[in-house]
Amino acid sequence: MTGQPSVATSRHDRIPLASTCSLSLNSPGELRLAAPAVKNLISLSVRVTAGRYTAEVERRQVPRFAGRGVNLTGWVLRSLGARAQAADLHAEALEIGRGHGTAEVTIAALEDHAEQCVENGDPDGAAAWLAQASDLLHGDLVFGWRLDLKLRLLTARLALLCGEPDRAAGQARELERRAQDLAIPRYVSVARLLRHRADHRLGQPASREQVAADLDLLDSSVAIEAWWWTGELAADYGVPAWLDRAAGHVAGLARHAGSYAAGLQDAAARRMQSWQSLIDRHPAR
């Protein structure tokens, strides 16, 4: 894994428009530049987007890009509630990565499989996928910094799922420091929110003002995931207003989700009901 993110040699690598979907991002700075493009994926046909990405890979004849668009599409679909389709795409990306011998694509797909297990409440499955990803996360990887951040995040989320809030809190703090060093607000925000959840379970809840500020950072850095991060915080802290905020995120995504809107709303409704039940049982004092 490269110690420092590399710098792009051409502005064409920055890809400001989602319609091209050539996300050849070599550094945290480039990832920030591409954030609007990733958000725009929501309002596009994600399958068409993946197809355009694949065509661009073939045009450039750069096999190391193969599978990235497929895996990114899976992440978008999972965020929109289409979990079965997302799992198929992560499996496809994993096959492509292994077939091309592309460690970065393989690791990314393994991490997404692990994330889906965490979301399904399957700690054993998540641990198995993460172990495979960790074994490959070494050497001179162009995207190693990003894959490492995701691995750290998922490891901390897994600890929380396993009922180890102290370990989760420590890992979240380490992730936050690393993300701050790289100036990646996407991971700074989720590291803080995960730390707040863990600290709450340790009887050391953050102030509502601090959580609200970190939710604002989340909204501006990874909006497509904001609805469920916010809902989980609402359930842990017993704050109905945050659940309303999560519902607002769902409504906003649904307006731009096209044919995926109904599926998103159904998936979100089920989770909202679960979160509301937790709030009813343990309201904030």
N, C-alpha and C positions, 0 to 999 in steps of 0.2 A: 504494500500500500504506500503510495507516495506520501512523504511527510508533509509537503505543502501543496496546496492546490495549484495547478498550472494555470498559465494565462493564455487566453485565446490569441491566435495569431491573425485572425480575420474577423471583421464585423459580421461577415456572412454567417459565421458559426453561432451568432447570438440569436438569430431567428426570432424577430419580434412578433411574428404573426403565427397564430395557432394553425392556420390553414395549411402551412407547409409542414408543421409537426416534425421538423428535423431538429430534435432537441439534443444537439451535440454540445453539451455543456461541460466544460472542463474545470470550472472553478465556482466557488460560492457566489462570486459576483455575477457570473453568467446565469446562475440559477435564479438569482433575484431579478435579473433583467427579463427572464423568461416567465416569471410568475404570472403576469397578465395572460400570456399565451396558454398556460395550464388552466387558468380560470375559464378562458374562452372555450376550452374543450367541452365544458358542460353544455354549451348551447350549440355544439356541432353534433353531427352523427358520429359517435365515437368509433364505430366500425369503419366508416369511411375514412376517418382520421388515421386509423391504424393502417388502412390500405394505402393511403397516401405516403405514410411513413415508410412502409415496406417498399413502395415504388421508388422513393428517394434513396433508400439503401441500395436497391438494385442499380439505380442510375449512377450513383457514386462508386459502386462496387467496393463498398467498405463493409465487410462481413461483421466487424465488431459492433456495428449498430443493429444488426439483425436481432429481433426479439424485443428490443426496448419499447417500440411503439405498442406491441402487443401487450407487454406487461403494464405499461402506463395506462392503456385502455382498461385493463383489468382493475387497476386501482380506482380509476374514475367510476367504473360501473359499480364496484363494491361500495364506494361512497354514496352512490345513488340507490343503493338497496338491491341491486341485481347481483346477489352473492353467488348464485350458481354459475352464471355466465362469467363472473370474475374468476372463479376458481378454475374454470376451463381455460381461460386465457392465461392465467399464471402457469398452469400445467403446460400449455403450448409454448410459452416463453421459456420455461425450464428445458423443455425438449430442444428448442432451437439453440439455447445457450450451450447445452451439453453437446449438441450436434456440431456446432461451430467451434467448440473448445473455447468459448468466450466466458471467462470466469466472472466478469462483471454482470453480465446478463443472468448467468446462472445464480449468482449470489442474490441479485435483486429479486428473482422469482422465488428463491428459497425463503427470503425474508417476507415476501408477500404471502406465501403459504403459511408461514409462522404467524403472521399478523391475523390471518383469517382464523387460525386455530385459537388465538387469544380471544378474538371476538366471539368465537363459538363456545368459549369456556372449556377448551381442551388443552390443559397445561402440558400433558405428555406429548401430544402432537406438536405443540409449539416448540417445546424443548428439543425435540428430535430435528425439526426443520432448522432451528437456530444453530444447533451443533454442526449441521452440514454447512451452513453459511459461514460460521466462524472458522471452520477448517480451511475454507478457500480464501478467507479474507487476509491475504498477505501478499507480499511482493509489490511490484510496480504497477499498481492499478490506477488508471486515470481518474476513476470515480470512487476511489477507495475512501476518501473523506466522507462522501455522502453515504456510502454503504455502511461505514463504521457508525455514523450517527444513528442510522436506522436500527442497526443491531443493538446499540446501546439503549435506544428507546424501547425496543421490544423486550429486551432483557429485563428492564425495569418494570414494564407492564406485566410481564410474566410473573415477576416476584410479587407484585400486588395481587394478581390473580391467585397465586399460591398461598395467600394469607401471610405474606412476609413484608409488612409495610415499612419496617425499619430498613431492610435491605433495599426496597424499592425507593425509599426517600434518598438514601445515600447514592444510589445509581442515578437517580434523577438529578441530583445536585452535580454529579460528575458530568452528566450529559449537558446540563445547562452551562457549566464552565467551558466545556469544549465548544459548544455552539456559539457562545459569546466570543471566544477566541477567533472563531471563523466568521463571526458576524452573520449568522444564519438565523433570522428571527423565527422562521418556521419551527426550528428545533428548540430555540430558547423558550418560545411560548408553550409548547407541549411539555417540555421538561418541567417548567414551573407549575403547570396545571397538574401534572402527575405527582409532583412533590406536594402540592396542596392536598391532593386526595390521600396520599400516604400519611402526611402529617395529621390530617383530620382523624384518620384511623388510629394514630398514636396518641390522640387526645391533645394535639397541638395545632388546632385549626388556624389557618391564616385569616386575616381580617377580610370582610366582604369587599372592602375597597381595594385591597391588593388583588383579590381574585378577579374582581371586575376589570381592573387594569390589565391583567394578564389575558382575560377573555377578549379585551379589545385588541391586544397584540395578536391573538389567535385569529380574530376576524380579518385582520389586515394581511396575514401571512399565509394562512392555509384555510381559506373560507370554505372549501368544499367539505372539509372534515369538521367544521365548527359546530354543526348541529349536534353530533353525538358526543364530542368532547364536552360541550356545554351541558348537555343532558346528564352526563355522568357526574359532573361537578354538582349539578342541581340535586341529584339523588343523594350523593354523599353528604352534602351540607344541609339538605332539607330546605332548599330555597325555591319556592314556587316561581318567583320572578325569573330565575335563570332557566327554569323549564319553559316558561313563556318565550324567553329569548331563543331557546333551542327550536321551539315551534316556528318562530319567525324565520329562522335560518332555513328550515325545511320548506316553508312556503316560498321563500326566495329562490331556492334551488329548483323547486318544482316548476316555477314559471319558465325556467330555461332548460328543463330536462327533456323536453319533447316527449317521445314515446315512453321514456323512463319515468315520467312524472308520477303516474299512478302507482307503479311499483315502489318508488321512493316513499310516497305518502303512506302506503300500506305498511312498509317496513318500519317507517318512523313511528307510525301510530302504535305498533306493537311495543316498541321500545319506550315510547312516551307513557304508555299504560304501566309498564313495569317501573319506570322511574317515579311515576306519580304514586304508585303503591308504596315505594320506599319512603317518599316524602311524607305520605300520610302516617306511616308507622313511626317515623323519626323526624318530626318537623324541627326546624331550626328554633333554638331558644333565644 
